[in-house]
């Protein structure tokens, strides 16, 4: 079974072709970073218009690279939410229209399910059940993953996501957009312990997160100070250590509470080198294994949407003729694959 997938939830346009037997045949991604850099963040209207320009050429390129014609496809998957509604509609309209024109079933994919299943693209995928730490610019969640579509949210951020905390504190330090990777690069030369910022909610039971106070603490340090490059690096190191310490402590707590020994870490922040190195060591000390998607599949991409779509298509599920797009779509509302929805 072979599927075409589209991703357009925010500021990356992407397409991929996945074969159930042969694996990932082709994937393409166009980042809008340069488009939004002048504004210091994503401008939804500009993102939507750029998806309209980019998606169809990306589809044409991945089909050519995969040596695949529409007649060789068994379905089309597209990201239906959550995300920026205009951006989602750009991909949903194209995906649903291509499926209709080619006489194929369409699958509306939950963006977070794509992130959760991205490690299935790797040679050694994680077993079920496991705990997933999904950490990105818009989401920070701990999830008990019992199987495809069987997700229990154990804890999430009450305010800013971890990636959002990275970006906002980077902006306070005068770093260019996107701030998270820039802050991590600067932190590499910072002194450990020069600044110790709060590790929110670690002093109480539970698996919830809160990162808004970290941004305030950084602002109080930065305001009124003339920081040189070394001083900014020290602050960046303190921010990164605070976020990484919090994520590791909560992830290990989730493993203990669920009696799981396998941890999946996905989402854009999972590409952070410090988080990967320190979490792997901490998990090994606790007798647990950590699984990551490769770096290129940690951030938004269409390959992960193809995995989620193919799993549901193989189970006989597909959607109606309606174009589906939801800015808000709780993961808890997602059901296991069924053949209940038909054309």
N, C-alpha and C positions, 0 to 999 in steps of 0.2 A: 504494500500500500504506500502511495506517494502523495505528499501534500505540499501545497504552496502556502506560505504564511507571511502576513504583513504585521508590522509594528509601527504605531504612530501615536503613542499615548502622550508624549511630551515633545521633546526637541531632538529626537532621532527618528529618521525615516529608515526603515529596514525591510528587507524581504529575504526569504530563505526557501529552499526546497529540501525536504527531508524524506528519505525512503526508509520504511520500516525494516527492510532487510539490509540495505547497503549503507544506512546512516545518512549523515548530512552531506548532501551533494553540492550545495552552493549556498552562500549567504553574502549579502551586501548591506552596508550601512552608510548612511550619510548623516553626519553630525551638523547641527545648526549652531554650534558654539560661536563661531565667528559672527553669525548673524545677530546673536543676542548679546555679544560681549559689550557692545557700545552702551547697552542699557543696564548692564550689571545684573541681568537675570532674564528669565524667559518671558517674552512678550507673547501671550496666547494667540493674538490675531496673526502676528507674523509667522508664528509656528504653523498655524493651520494653513496659511497660504503656501508656505514652503513645502509642506507635505503634499499638497496638490501638485506642485511642480515636480517633485522628486520621485514619488512612489511608483508611477507607471514605468518610467525608465529603469528603476531598480528591478521591477518585476521582469521586464524584458531581459535585463542582464543576467539575473539568476537563472531564468529558464534556459538561456543560451549556455551559460556556464555549466548547468546541470545536464545539458543535452536532453532537455525535456520539452515535450509539446503539451498543450492543454489536454490532448487525448490520453496522455500517459498519467495524468493526475486523477486522484480519487477524491480530492476535496480541497477546499480553500479555507484557511483559518485566518482570523484577524483579531487584533486586540480590541475588545469591546469596553474595557474599563478596568479599574478606575483610571482617571487621568484628566487632561484638559479636554473639555467636551468638543470643541471645534477640531482639535487635532484628532481625537478619536473618530469623529464623524468622517474625516477625510479618508482614513484607512478603512473604516467600516463600509462606507459607500462604495469604494473601489473593490474591496474584497467580496462583498455581497453581489455586486454587479458582475464581476468576473465569474463567480460561481453560477449565477443565473445564465449568463451568456454561454458558458461552457457546459451547462447541464450537470453541474456538480453540487454535492452538498456543501453547505457553509457551516463553519463552527465559530461561534463568538467566544473568544478566550478571555478569561480573567487574567489581567496583567500579573498579579501576584502569584497565581498558579504557575505562570510561565517561569518566574524567578525560582519558585520552589522546585520545579522539575528540571531546571537547567543542568544540574549535575548529572542527570541521566544521559547527557551527551558524552560523558567521559568514559574512558575504558573500564574504570572500576566505579560503577554507580553505587550510591548508598542503598543499604537494605531498608525495608519497611519493617516495623515502625522506626521513626527517628525524630529527633527534635530539630527544628529549623530556626536559625536566627536570620531573619530577613531584614536587612538594614540598608537603607538607601536615603536619597535626598527627601523623599516624601513619606517613608514608612520605617518604623522600627518595631518589629514584632517577634515574639517567640511563639512557635507553633508546634503542636504535637501532630506529626504527620503519620497517620496510620496506613494510608494508601492513597491512590489517586482520588481526589475529591473528598477525602476523609480528613478534614483539618479541624483541629481544636486550637483556638487562639488562647495561649496561656498568659500572655501579657503584652502590652504595647505602650507606646509613649503617650503620656497625657497631654503633651504639648508639642514641642519641636521634635522632629525626627533627628537621629544622630547625624545624618548627612546634612540636614538643615543647620544643625549646630556647627558643623565644620564650616559650612559656607558663610554663615553669619559672623562667626568669629574671624574668619579669614578677611571678610570685608572690613571689620574693625581694625585689622592690621594693615589695611591698605593693599591687600593682595587682589589681583585681577580675577574676573569671572572666567571659569568656574573655580570657586575658592578652595574646595576640599582638597583636590590634588596639589594645589599650590601650597596649602598649609602643611600638608604631609611632607612635601619636599623641603620646606623651610625647617620643619621640626627635626629633620634628620641631623641638622647641625646644632640643635639646641641642647642645653645642659639639663640632664634629668634632675628633677627636684628643685630647679631654680624657682619655679612657681608651682604651687600645689593648689589646683582648683577643686571645687566640690565634686564629689562622686554622688550624684543625687540618688536618694531612695535605697542606698545600700545598707542603711542602718535600720531597716524595717523588713519584715517578711514580705514575700510576694514577688512577682515578676514584672511589675510595671516599671516604666522608664519616665524620666523627666529631664529635659536638657535645657529648658528656657533659662534656668538660674545660672547655668554655665556661661551663657552669653552675657548676662548681667555682670557676673564676676569678672569677666574679661574686660568689659567696658570700664569698670571701676579701676582696673589696673592701667588700661591704655590711656584714659582721659587724663590730661594734664602732664603726661610724661613725653619726653622727647626720646623715643627708643631708637637706638641705632640698629644695624642689621643683626648683630649678636643678641641684642635685647629682644627684638621681634622673634628671633629663632627660639629664644628661651620661652617666651609666651606661647608660641606655636607648639613647642614640645609639651608644655604643661597642659594645653588644651587636648592634644592628641592622647596623652597619657590618661587624662581624666575620662575621655570617651571610651578608650580601649579598656581601661580597668573596669568600667561600669558594664560594658558589653560582655566581657569575659566572666565576671562574677555572676551576672544574671544567667548567662548561658549554662554555666556549670550547675547553678541552682536548679535550672529547668531539667537538666539531665538527671539530677538526683531525685527530683520530685516525680518524674515519669518513669524512673528506673530504666532509662534508655542509655545505650553506650555508643550511639552514633549521632553526630551533630553535623548538619548541613548549614553552611554559611553562604548566603547569596545576596544579591543586590549590589549596587554600586560601591558602597563602603566596604564590601568584602574584598575589594581590590587593594585596600590599604595594607601596605607591607608590614607595618608594626602589628596590626591586628592579626594577620595571618601567622606571623612568627610566634607571637606570644600566646595566641589561643591554641596553636598546635601543641606547644610545650605544656600549657596548663591542662589541656585535655588528656595528653599522654600521662601526666602525673595522676590524673583521676581515672585512668584506665579506659578512656574514651577515644574514639576515632573522629577525625574531622574531614569533611568532604567539601570541596569548593568546585564551582564551575571554573573553567579556565578564564583568565582575565578578560578576554574579549567577549565572553558570555556573562560576565558579572554585571555589566551595565545593560541598559535596555538594548534588546536585539530581537531579531525575528526568529532565530534558531530556537530560542526557548519557547516562543509562541507556537512554533511548529511541533515541538515535543508535546506540549499540552494538547494541542489540537489533534495530533495523530492518536494519542491515547484515547481521546473521547470518540474520535471517528472509528477506531478499531472496535470500540464497545458498541457501535451502532448508533451513536448519538449524532444528530445534526439539527440545525435550526430551521425556523420557518423563513418565509420570504421577507420578514421584517428586518430592517437595518437596525442593529442593536448597538447602542452606545450609552454608557452610564458614567457620569463624572464620579459618582460615589457608588461603590459596590462592595459591601462587606464580604470578607472572605468566608465568614460563617454562613453566608447565604448560599454558598456554592455547594451543589450536591454531587455525589459520585456519578460517574458516567452511566447513562441509561439510554435506551432506545426509545424513550417516551416521546421526544420531540421529533416530529417528521414534517416533511414538506406538505 
